[in-house]
Amino acid sequence: MTACLFGTYDRTHSATRLLRQALVGAGYRVEECHEPLWEETRGKHAGYFGARSLARLGGRYVGAARRLAARWRARPDGPAPLVVVGFNGQLDVLLARRICRPRAGLVFAPLVSLTETLVDDRRLFAARSLRGRALVRLDRITLGAADLVLADTAAHAAYLAQLATPPVRIAVWHLGPEPEFLPARPPAPVGRRVLFYGRCVPLHGIDTIVEAAVRLRGRADFMLIGAGPERPRLERLVAARAAPLTWRADVPLAALPDELAAAAVVLGVFGEGRKAAMVVPNKVYQAAAAGRPLVTRDGPALREVLEPGVHCVTCPPADPEALANAVAGLLDDPVRADRIGRAARVHVLDRFSPERQAARLGDILAPRFGSAPAVVPVRRAADA
């Protein structure tokens, strides 16, 4: 059976790459019907969601939708494919439901809802505002448009099930680590370096990291890598608090394994919002796969993947004192830190290996949409 990745998804995003890899591993012949749009702007600041920007994006999406429809119609005749819409695909799933016919089924793997990101987490729109209510409505329509919704954690699945009206079919498929982080790489910590990397968004709770760095002045070397909509405000906070940390620009994905190897401790996320409790960010999987000691916020989603005290060290969200104590504890006890990092790597490579992830995805899809054929390479068809 062919699986067609459809839409304006971000091809380079980890969720897209892992989904494509698992589909291939599960035996699907993967083709892409893709038009780049959302991936062209990495840092989506508040202005990106303003009225003028959205109007321009709307016009561009109409053009992309027309090209996607033409690409779909140009597909060669054959068995109806399984259509898969991924991250940033809220509009794509509505388009696919209408034009992707015949099809074996329509799967939507949104990663996150618009409501939790723009209303709950970033708070760009008030929940009871016209736009906030419109986002809830759009999320409900898009979730209901698919034959199956893939959620990245059980905690997230429960949230999506509550958001969806009427009820939708949801299956849990954890993302796991990307292949770049799987090869063994000997650790080479640079002093007492504490590493965070990622986008500057509320989910990550960088305020908490800054305050923890202030508390550990002289006892830890904090290294932050990344940009994003909150970086200007956070840089002002760093200056006001005279926080002893180094902040660098984004680095390529291929460079992250070296950054992880050079860290004595790696930081996850510390936001106090509902979204932070429901997701397992890719940096958590990456640090665990690399075998580095990880400190991150506790929550139900994390406990689906790692066991606190065995595979990582946890602290409450938005608690800089607890974060500082957790970091200091690992820095002062490198034997324990090494034991936790090694246990995390063994666990993640066993439970979330590419082979297991592919098998799990196949077990989810086959009963609903039919079995895939023997494994074959990825084929890009009708792509931009």
C-alpha positions as semicolon CSV with decimal commas, in nm:
position;residue;x (nm);y (nm);z (nm)
1;M;0,000;0,000;0,000
2;T;0,116;0,354;-0,076
3;A;0,112;0,622;0,193
4;C;0,092;0,975;0,054
5;L;0,227;1,253;0,276
6;F;0,000;1,539;0,176
7;G;0,001;1,912;0,231
8;T;0,206;2,214;0,332
9;Y;0,379;2,041;0,623
10;D;0,730;2,132;0,739
11;R;0,939;1,863;0,570
12;T;1,240;1,922;0,799
13;H;1,051;1,908;1,129
14;S;1,141;1,612;1,349
15;A;0,780;1,493;1,369
16;T;0,757;1,480;0,989
17;R;1,088;1,303;0,950
18;L;1,005;1,042;1,214
19;L;0,660;0,980;1,067
20;R;0,804;0,930;0,719
21;Q;1,075;0,698;0,854
22;A;0,822;0,486;1,045
23;L;0,589;0,458;0,746
24;V;0,875;0,327;0,535
25;G;0,983;0,092;0,813
26;A;0,627;-0,038;0,839
27;G;0,638;-0,134;0,472
28;Y;0,453;0,153;0,307
29;R;0,562;0,294;-0,026
30;V;0,586;0,662;0,067
31;E;0,524;0,940;-0,181
32;E;0,491;1,310;-0,114
33;C;0,239;1,559;-0,247
34;H;0,392;1,865;-0,087
35;E;0,389;2,243;-0,122
36;P;0,624;2,435;0,112
37;L;0,458;2,713;0,309
38;W;0,485;2,702;0,690
39;E;0,846;2,579;0,685
40;E;0,957;2,897;0,508
41;T;0,929;3,098;0,832
42;R;1,107;2,931;1,123
43;G;1,061;3,203;1,388
44;K;0,688;3,270;1,407
45;H;0,667;3,587;1,617
46;A;0,341;3,746;1,729
47;G;0,327;3,955;1,410
48;Y;0,315;3,636;1,204
49;F;-0,035;3,579;1,343
50;G;-0,153;3,937;1,289
51;A;-0,442;4,022;1,057
52;R;-0,229;4,140;0,764
53;S;0,012;3,849;0,787
54;L;-0,271;3,597;0,807
55;A;-0,440;3,756;0,507
56;R;-0,119;3,719;0,303
57;L;-0,074;3,362;0,423
58;G;-0,435;3,287;0,335
59;G;-0,376;3,404;-0,021
60;R;-0,061;3,196;-0,046
61;Y;-0,241;2,893;0,093
62;V;-0,510;2,921;-0,173
63;G;-0,236;2,902;-0,437
64;A;-0,070;2,609;-0,261
65;A;-0,404;2,428;-0,236
66;R;-0,461;2,463;-0,609
67;R;-0,117;2,321;-0,684
68;L;-0,172;2,035;-0,440
69;A;-0,501;1,952;-0,609
70;A;-0,329;1,950;-0,948
71;R;-0,051;1,726;-0,816
72;W;-0,305;1,486;-0,671
73;R;-0,492;1,465;-0,999
74;A;-0,160;1,396;-1,177
75;R;-0,091;1,087;-0,962
76;P;-0,065;0,766;-1,169
77;D;-0,363;0,533;-1,158
78;G;-0,341;0,250;-0,910
79;P;-0,463;0,138;-0,570
80;A;-0,600;0,415;-0,352
81;P;-0,330;0,539;-0,113
82;L;-0,345;0,603;0,258
83;V;-0,334;0,983;0,288
84;V;-0,131;1,115;0,581
85;V;-0,137;1,478;0,694
86;G;0,123;1,584;0,948
87;F;0,242;1,875;1,163
88;N;0,092;2,215;1,073
89;G;-0,170;2,034;0,867
90;Q;-0,492;2,178;1,010
91;L;-0,593;2,329;0,676
92;D;-0,439;2,042;0,479
93;V;-0,659;1,778;0,639
94;L;-0,970;1,968;0,532
95;L;-0,834;1,996;0,178
96;A;-0,736;1,627;0,171
97;R;-1,080;1,518;0,289
98;R;-1,234;1,696;-0,007
99;I;-0,995;1,628;-0,296
100;C;-0,798;1,312;-0,208
101;R;-1,036;1,059;-0,360
102;P;-1,026;0,767;-0,387
103;R;-0,820;0,694;-0,077
104;A;-0,772;0,405;0,164
105;G;-0,810;0,640;0,460
106;L;-0,713;0,979;0,598
107;V;-0,471;0,999;0,892
108;F;-0,397;1,327;1,073
109;A;-0,086;1,357;1,293
110;P;-0,111;1,719;1,412
111;L;0,151;1,696;1,693
112;V;-0,020;1,996;1,860
113;S;-0,354;2,172;1,830
114;L;-0,382;2,538;1,738
115;T;-0,572;2,607;2,058
116;E;-0,309;2,473;2,296
117;T;-0,030;2,653;2,109
118;L;-0,176;2,995;2,033
119;V;-0,428;3,029;2,317
120;D;-0,305;2,820;2,611
121;D;0,072;2,833;2,564
122;R;0,170;3,148;2,375
123;R;-0,143;3,338;2,479
124;L;-0,160;3,531;2,154
125;F;-0,540;3,517;2,163
126;A;-0,769;3,517;2,464
127;A;-0,972;3,200;2,506
128;R;-1,304;3,385;2,487
129;S;-1,203;3,621;2,208
130;L;-1,344;3,582;1,859
131;R;-1,013;3,443;1,730
132;G;-0,969;3,216;2,031
133;R;-1,312;3,062;1,981
134;A;-1,248;3,037;1,606
135;L;-0,931;2,834;1,675
136;V;-1,124;2,594;1,897
137;R;-1,382;2,555;1,624
138;L;-1,114;2,497;1,360
139;D;-0,941;2,237;1,577
140;R;-1,267;2,049;1,625
141;I;-1,343;2,049;1,254
142;T;-0,995;1,934;1,156
143;L;-0,984;1,656;1,414
144;G;-1,321;1,535;1,293
145;A;-1,213;1,542;0,928
146;A;-0,970;1,249;0,967
147;D;-1,047;0,880;0,986
148;L;-0,776;0,850;1,251
149;V;-0,581;1,103;1,459
150;L;-0,231;1,017;1,582
151;A;-0,134;1,171;1,918
152;D;0,224;1,179;2,046
153;T;0,135;1,088;2,407
154;A;-0,161;0,941;2,595
155;A;-0,189;1,268;2,789
156;H;-0,215;1,455;2,460
157;A;-0,466;1,204;2,325
158;A;-0,690;1,269;2,628
159;Y;-0,674;1,643;2,562
160;L;-0,756;1,603;2,192
161;A;-1,043;1,369;2,274
162;Q;-1,185;1,632;2,507
163;L;-1,136;1,904;2,247
164;A;-1,296;1,708;1,962
165;T;-1,671;1,726;1,913
166;P;-1,815;1,482;1,814
167;P;-1,575;1,208;1,934
168;V;-1,296;1,103;1,697
169;R;-1,076;0,796;1,669
170;I;-0,737;0,865;1,830
171;A;-0,432;0,638;1,859
172;V;-0,114;0,705;2,056
173;W;0,217;0,687;1,871
174;H;0,517;0,824;2,061
175;L;0,771;0,997;1,840
176;G;1,103;0,868;1,973
177;P;1,452;0,996;1,883
178;E;1,577;1,090;1,539
179;P;1,844;0,873;1,371
180;E;2,116;1,137;1,416
181;F;2,115;1,072;1,792
182;L;2,131;0,692;1,785
183;P;2,500;0,617;1,712
184;A;2,714;0,578;2,024
185;R;2,921;0,889;2,090
186;P;3,160;0,904;2,387
187;P;3,075;1,189;2,623
188;A;3,329;1,468;2,649
189;P;3,184;1,718;2,901
190;V;3,336;2,063;2,898
191;G;3,372;2,145;3,266
192;R;3,034;2,196;3,437
193;R;2,845;2,290;3,121
194;V;2,466;2,285;3,145
195;L;2,306;2,284;2,800
196;F;1,966;2,399;2,679
197;Y;1,871;2,426;2,312
198;G;1,541;2,503;2,146
199;R;1,295;2,772;2,050
200;C;1,232;3,062;2,284
201;V;0,865;2,992;2,354
202;P;0,667;2,961;2,680
203;L;0,661;2,581;2,659
204;H;1,033;2,568;2,736
205;G;1,020;2,783;3,052
206;I;1,347;2,961;2,983
207;D;1,269;3,217;3,257
208;T;1,312;2,929;3,502
209;I;1,649;2,839;3,349
210;V;1,768;3,199;3,378
211;E;1,672;3,217;3,745
212;A;1,838;2,880;3,813
213;A;2,158;3,011;3,654
214;V;2,150;3,308;3,891
215;R;2,122;3,072;4,188
216;L;2,412;2,858;4,066
217;R;2,646;3,147;3,991
218;G;3,002;3,014;3,986
219;R;2,890;2,650;4,023
220;A;2,765;2,584;3,669
221;D;2,825;2,713;3,316
222;F;2,489;2,755;3,144
223;M;2,488;2,741;2,765
224;L;2,167;2,832;2,581
225;I;2,130;2,772;2,208
226;G;1,837;2,900;2,004
227;A;1,619;3,188;1,897
228;G;1,247;3,251;1,879
229;P;0,970;3,498;1,959
230;E;1,054;3,535;2,329
231;R;1,429;3,583;2,295
232;P;1,429;3,968;2,311
233;R;1,231;3,964;2,636
234;L;1,448;3,688;2,778
235;E;1,766;3,873;2,687
236;R;1,636;4,171;2,884
237;L;1,570;3,939;3,179
238;V;1,924;3,799;3,154
239;A;2,066;4,152;3,162
240;A;1,844;4,265;3,449
241;R;1,934;3,960;3,659
242;A;2,301;3,960;3,550
243;A;2,250;3,590;3,485
244;P;2,578;3,407;3,421
245;L;2,500;3,226;3,098
246;T;2,613;3,217;2,737
247;W;2,356;3,247;2,460
248;R;2,428;3,129;2,107
249;A;2,238;3,124;1,781
250;D;2,071;2,811;1,642
251;V;2,300;2,531;1,526
252;P;2,225;2,274;1,255
253;L;2,064;1,948;1,361
254;A;2,378;1,759;1,258
255;A;2,580;1,958;1,516
256;L;2,354;1,878;1,812
257;P;2,508;1,538;1,895
258;D;2,843;1,711;1,950
259;E;2,676;1,976;2,167
260;L;2,513;1,702;2,375
261;A;2,842;1,516;2,415
262;A;3,005;1,834;2,548
263;A;2,736;1,888;2,815
264;A;2,766;1,768;3,173
265;V;2,388;1,815;3,215
266;V;2,116;1,867;2,955
267;L;1,796;2,062;3,021
268;G;1,450;1,976;2,891
269;V;1,145;2,198;2,939
270;F;1,009;2,379;3,245
271;G;0,695;2,562;3,133
272;E;0,395;2,548;3,365
273;G;0,127;2,545;3,096
274;R;-0,098;2,253;3,011
275;K;0,084;2,192;2,685
276;A;0,418;2,135;2,862
277;A;0,261;1,858;3,069
278;M;0,114;1,681;2,764
279;V;0,410;1,662;2,528
280;V;0,756;1,504;2,522
281;P;0,974;1,748;2,324
282;N;1,230;1,610;2,082
283;K;1,516;1,741;2,299
284;V;1,410;1,498;2,573
285;Y;1,427;1,199;2,339
286;Q;1,753;1,329;2,192
287;A;1,930;1,374;2,527
288;A;1,816;1,032;2,647
289;A;1,923;0,861;2,323
290;A;2,261;1,033;2,347
291;G;2,304;0,902;2,700
292;R;2,334;1,241;2,865
293;P;2,198;1,318;3,215
294;L;1,874;1,508;3,170
295;V;1,680;1,743;3,398
296;T;1,327;1,833;3,292
297;R;0,987;1,915;3,437
298;D;0,776;1,634;3,572
299;G;0,441;1,554;3,417
300;P;0,217;1,275;3,290
301;A;0,354;1,275;2,934
302;L;0,716;1,247;3,049
303;R;0,630;0,949;3,269
304;E;0,494;0,765;2,965
305;V;0,846;0,772;2,822
306;L;1,104;0,798;3,105
307;E;1,108;0,701;3,473
308;P;1,216;0,991;3,696
309;G;1,512;0,904;3,913
310;V;1,613;0,621;3,679
311;H;1,628;0,775;3,331
312;C;1,622;1,145;3,422
313;V;1,588;1,392;3,708
314;T;1,265;1,589;3,733
315;C;1,151;1,902;3,911
316;P;0,820;2,090;3,932
317;P;0,744;2,334;3,650
318;A;0,844;2,699;3,687
319;D;1,050;2,627;4,000
320;P;1,402;2,771;3,959
321;E;1,511;2,666;4,309
322;A;1,421;2,302;4,241
323;L;1,589;2,319;3,899
324;A;1,907;2,465;4,051
325;N;1,915;2,190;4,314
326;A;1,861;1,917;4,053
327;V;2,138;2,052;3,829
328;A;2,379;2,095;4,119
329;G;2,307;1,742;4,239
330;L;2,410;1,595;3,903
331;L;2,714;1,819;3,864
332;D;2,836;1,728;4,213
333;D;2,782;1,354;4,159
334;P;2,916;1,265;3,813
335;V;2,891;0,893;3,885
336;R;2,516;0,923;3,941
337;A;2,485;1,151;3,638
338;D;2,663;0,895;3,420
339;R;2,444;0,612;3,554
340;I;2,125;0,803;3,472
341;G;2,248;0,891;3,124
342;R;2,345;0,534;3,044
343;A;2,014;0,398;3,173
344;A;1,823;0,648;2,961
345;R;2,009;0,549;2,645
346;V;1,954;0,176;2,698
347;H;1,585;0,236;2,767
348;V;1,520;0,466;2,471
349;L;1,715;0,255;2,222
350;D;1,516;-0,048;2,331
351;R;1,168;0,095;2,361
352;F;1,179;0,361;2,087
353;S;1,416;0,216;1,829
354;P;1,322;0,286;1,464
355;E;1,224;-0,078;1,420
356;R;0,990;-0,074;1,720
357;Q;0,839;0,258;1,619
358;A;0,773;0,132;1,268
359;A;0,616;-0,186;1,403
360;R;0,392;0,011;1,639
361;L;0,276;0,240;1,362
362;G;0,204;-0,059;1,141
363;D;0,004;-0,220;1,422
364;I;-0,204;0,098;1,448
365;L;-0,267;0,144;1,077
366;A;-0,304;-0,212;0,945
367;P;-0,627;-0,309;1,130
368;R;-0,798;0,008;1,009
369;F;-0,664;0,058;0,658
370;G;-0,503;-0,267;0,547
371;S;-0,155;-0,411;0,560
372;A;0,146;-0,257;0,391
373;P;0,361;-0,451;0,143
374;A;0,722;-0,550;0,199
375;V;0,955;-0,263;0,287
376;V;1,057;-0,051;-0,011
377;P;1,251;0,277;-0,039
378;V;1,091;0,620;-0,015
379;R;0,966;0,757;-0,345
380;R;0,895;1,128;-0,389
381;A;0,618;1,178;-0,635
382;A;0,450;1,497;-0,747
383;D;0,673;1,714;-0,529
384;A;0,765;2,077;-0,561
